[in-house]
Amino acid sequence: MTYFALIPAFNEEKNIQEVILRLKKSPKINSIVVDDGSTDSTAKLVKELGVTIIKHETNKGKGEAIKTGFNYILKNHPETKYVVLIDADMQYLPEEVERILEPLENNEAEFVMGYRNWRTVPFRHKLGNFVWRTLFNFLFETNLKDTNCGYMGFTKDVMKKIKRLYGGYIIENTMLVEVLKNNVKIKQVPVTVVYKHKSKISHGIRMVVGILIFIFIEGLKYRLGIKI
């Protein structure tokens, strides 16, 4: 068991079994679900499929769920080679896990992040991501096609280097900052994204501003060589 799909989940009874079953089509992948304090049938449905589940008694947020998953893998599966991080809401297609793994297996990268086809993304999301991506690339001197995609994979050694994991919508940015400051080789691959609903304008504005502030502060520290 050297390849793991780590699935943080919160009240995902509608999607969790489908995510796991579609991941099972890739025989090399073993799924681990971190149930982040769900109050629905998420845990029960995961157990029915015989998949490893770690449960938080209360909701702690995606960042803490991922930390829990990392610690579990490092403690219980030291033979691990690669870990793929995928959401439990079917926004990303589980069968595209091979796209994430391929650059890792071919030693083309140590950290792989998907990038979305912006023509298929709702305008509000597209605009917000354009602003984040542009600022991130400028401050961190990168040329990334997507800086907020939640579908990613990495080696066990890279997982050990990811020390900071803030929750919410900045989690992808925090992971990118961590790998950049450790000079990790990054590659991006195209992935499909399925949007089931659009964010409310007020929520979207708060999210855009919050992520922009994070990118700006961390980017300035990076440029100035301040330890982050």
Helices and strands as residue ranges (DSSP letters): E 3-9, H 16-23, E 29-36, H 42-48, E 52-56, H 62-76, E 82-85, G 94-96, H 97-105, E 111-116, G 118-120, H 123-140, E 152-155, H 156-161, G 168-170, H 171-181, E 186-191, H 201-224
